[in-house]
């Protein structure tokens, strides 16, 4: 996945969810249409900004953890110690 894509996805999802929630709440409260749309747009922009911040933090945490994991377990590096069982094929389903 491209860098920045999860951040934008989380931001957009939160913005659209806030817009839908604001529209439904405005309709349930029997508010005028212009007031509903203005409040829904403001909610969408605010929640998108919060979602972008949350997405950036989450993406940074995932990238840092992935880099640490790659450093600990390089491809083609030595096999881990501990006597692994090469013949283990996982659980067996008995019918």
KOLPA-727140 format. One line per 10 residues: number of its first residue (from 1); for each residue x, y, z of N, C-alpha, C. Coordinates in Angstrom, 3 decimals. Layout:
NUM	X,Y,Z,X,Y,Z,X,Y,Z; ...
END
This chain:
1	0.836,-1.166,0.000,0.000,0.000,0.000,0.891,1.241,0.000; 0.501,2.256,-0.730,1.293,3.478,-0.815,1.367,4.189,0.532; 2.453,4.899,0.712,2.625,5.663,1.942,1.587,6.786,1.991; 0.925,6.942,3.109,-0.096,7.967,3.277,-1.499,7.506,2.940; -1.626,6.369,2.294,-2.945,5.879,1.907,-3.809,5.519,3.122; -3.288,4.774,4.116,-4.129,4.482,5.289,-4.567,5.747,6.022; -3.705,6.747,6.058,-4.045,8.002,6.724,-5.227,8.673,6.030; -5.167,8.748,4.722,-6.268,9.376,3.973,-7.541,8.549,4.065; -7.405,7.232,4.078,-8.574,6.368,4.168,-9.287,6.539,5.508; -8.530,6.579,6.590,-9.132,6.770,7.916,-9.781,8.149,8.004
11	-9.111,9.171,7.492,-9.679,10.513,7.514,-10.971,10.613,6.725; -10.975,10.048,5.532,-12.171,10.096,4.695,-13.319,9.303,5.315; -13.019,8.171,5.887,-14.060,7.345,6.515,-14.699,8.075,7.691; -13.863,8.689,8.508,-14.413,9.415,9.651,-15.217,10.627,9.200; -14.749,11.324,8.173,-15.483,12.478,7.663,-16.840,12.099,7.101; -16.885,11.035,6.309,-18.158,10.601,5.734,-19.117,10.067,6.792; -18.586,9.384,7.784,-19.435,8.893,8.872,-20.029,10.065,9.654; -19.231,11.086,9.902,-19.731,12.259,10.616,-20.798,12.986,9.792; -20.585,13.083,8.489,-21.568,13.732,7.617,-22.901,12.989,7.672; -22.846,11.661,7.519,-24.079,10.872,7.538,-24.790,10.985,8.890
21	-24.029,10.919,9.960,-24.615,11.011,11.294,-25.264,12.379,11.505; -24.607,13.438,11.052,-25.164,14.780,11.211,-26.441,14.953,10.383; -26.464,14.383,9.187,-27.675,14.479,8.358,-28.833,13.737,9.020; -28.586,12.513,9.486,-29.654,11.748,10.135,-30.121,12.423,11.420; -29.207,12.973,12.191,-29.593,13.656,13.431,-30.402,14.908,13.119; -30.008,15.634,12.080,-30.752,16.831,11.695,-32.145,16.503,11.191; -32.255,15.427,10.421,-33.582,15.019,9.943,-34.459,14.554,11.097; -33.856,13.833,12.049,-34.625,13.354,13.201,-35.095,14.518,14.071; -34.309,15.586,14.130,-34.676,16.763,14.921,-35.601,17.711,14.155; -35.887,17.366,12.896,-36.775,18.152,12.034,-36.254,19.574,11.828
31	-34.946,19.683,11.587,-34.309,20.967,11.303,-34.482,21.312,9.826; -34.352,22.597,9.472,-34.423,22.976,8.053,-33.236,22.405,7.271; -33.421,22.206,5.977,-32.422,21.550,5.135,-31.105,22.314,5.088; -31.158,23.645,4.984,-29.908,24.405,4.910,-29.103,24.287,6.201; -29.785,24.278,7.316,-29.104,24.127,8.602,-28.491,22.729,8.737; -29.209,21.723,8.266,-28.702,20.345,8.320,-27.428,20.226,7.494; -27.430,20.740,6.259,-26.274,20.611,5.381,-25.072,21.401,5.876; -25.297,22.583,6.399,-24.182,23.378,6.926,-23.530,22.664,8.102; -24.342,22.179,9.027,-23.800,21.471,10.193,-23.127,20.160,9.780; -23.699,19.479,8.786,-23.103,18.224,8.323,-21.750,18.480,7.659
41	-21.623,19.539,6.879,-20.344,19.870,6.247,-19.292,20.259,7.283; -19.688,21.021,8.280,-18.753,21.392,9.344,-18.298,20.145,10.100; -19.247,19.262,10.399,-18.901,18.004,11.083,-17.962,17.155,10.244; -18.227,17.096,8.940,-17.382,16.301,8.052,-15.952,16.832,8.034; -15.791,18.134,7.915,-14.446,18.708,7.872,-13.708,18.511,9.191; -14.406,18.717,10.296,-13.775,18.535,11.604,-13.357,17.099,11.854; -14.241,16.173,11.556,-13.918,14.760,11.786,-12.885,14.244,10.799; -12.853,14.802,9.603,-11.811,14.402,8.664,-10.443,14.824,9.185; -10.357,16.014,9.753,-9.084,16.479,10.317,-8.649,15.589,11.474; -9.591,15.241,12.336,-9.267,14.343,13.455,-8.859,12.970,12.918
51	-9.562,12.475,11.915,-9.237,11.183,11.318,-7.864,11.172,10.658; -7.498,12.275,10.025,-6.163,12.355,9.426,-5.080,12.302,10.495; -5.326,12.961,11.620,-4.352,12.920,12.715,-4.243,11.507,13.289; -5.374,10.865,13.517,-5.365,9.497,14.041,-4.693,8.556,13.047; -5.011,8.708,11.773,-4.405,7.871,10.742,-2.902,8.051,10.642; -2.430,9.286,10.780,-0.987,9.542,10.713,-0.261,8.890,11.880; -0.851,8.985,13.073,-0.241,8.352,14.243,-0.222,6.836,14.081; -1.337,6.270,13.626,-1.414,4.814,13.448,-0.430,4.338,12.378; -0.343,5.066,11.273,0.575,4.666,10.203,2.027,4.739,10.674; 2.351,5.761,11.444,3.716,5.897,11.968,4.046,4.740,12.916
61	3.095,4.383,13.777,3.322,3.285,14.710,3.517,1.961,13.970; 2.726,1.737,12.938,2.844,0.502,12.160,4.171,0.468,11.403; 4.556,1.600,10.809,5.829,1.654,10.088,7.015,1.415,11.015; 6.974,2.013,12.211,8.063,1.812,13.170,8.157,0.354,13.603; 7.011,-0.261,13.863,7.005,-1.665,14.291,7.471,-2.578,13.161; 7.069,-2.286,11.932,7.494,-3.106,10.794,8.999,-2.988,10.573; 9.548,-1.779,10.740,10.993,-1.595,10.585,11.760,-2.349,11.667; 11.253,-2.319,12.895,11.902,-3.056,13.983,11.829,-4.566,13.731; 10.711,-5.023,13.219,10.545,-6.455,12.934,11.495,-6.894,11.821; 11.654,-6.046,10.786,12.582,-6.377,9.709,14.026,-6.399,10.212
71	14.356,-5.511,11.132,15.714,-5.481,11.670,15.987,-6.711,12.548; 14.979,-7.162,13.278,15.138,-8.337,14.144,15.169,-9.638,13.351; 14.445,-9.685,12.249,14.292,-10.921,11.472,14.614,-10.668,10.002; 15.875,-10.506,9.658,16.204,-10.238,8.250,15.947,-11.467,7.374; 15.559,-11.220,6.146,15.335,-12.312,5.194,16.691,-12.896,4.822; 16.804,-14.192,4.878,18.050,-14.859,4.550,19.031,-14.885,5.713; 18.586,-14.438,6.862,19.453,-14.440,8.043,19.512,-15.825,8.662; 20.210,-15.948,9.769,20.318,-17.247,10.429,18.960,-17.709,10.966; 18.800,-19.029,11.026,17.561,-19.602,11.541,17.461,-19.333,13.035; 16.255,-19.111,13.550,16.108,-18.860,14.977,16.442,-20.110,15.787
81	17.008,-19.885,16.947,17.342,-20.996,17.828,16.104,-21.410,18.606; 16.125,-22.622,19.114,15.005,-23.054,19.936,14.441,-24.393,19.532; 15.059,-25.082,18.620,14.627,-26.435,18.259,13.260,-26.484,17.619; 13.054,-25.768,16.542,11.776,-25.805,15.852,11.527,-27.160,15.210; 10.280,-27.556,15.145,9.898,-28.832,14.563,9.515,-28.593,13.107; 10.354,-29.041,12.172,10.118,-28.796,10.754,8.985,-29.642,10.191; 8.607,-30.717,10.855,7.586,-31.605,10.327,6.184,-31.267,10.823; 6.041,-30.306,11.671,4.733,-29.930,12.195,3.909,-29.284,11.091; 2.703,-29.785,10.851,1.859,-29.286,9.777,0.630,-28.561,10.298; 0.557,-28.304,11.572,-0.586,-27.611,12.149,-1.606,-28.591,12.696
91	-2.721,-28.084,13.188,-3.735,-28.962,13.770,-4.357,-29.868,12.713; -4.732,-31.060,13.140,-5.340,-32.039,12.251,-6.817,-32.151,12.587; -7.668,-32.065,11.575,-9.091,-32.172,11.757,-9.503,-33.630,11.669; -10.076,-34.135,12.739,-10.508,-35.533,12.774,-12.031,-35.536,12.693; -12.548,-36.276,11.701,-14.004,-36.298,11.506,-14.574,-37.602,12.003
END
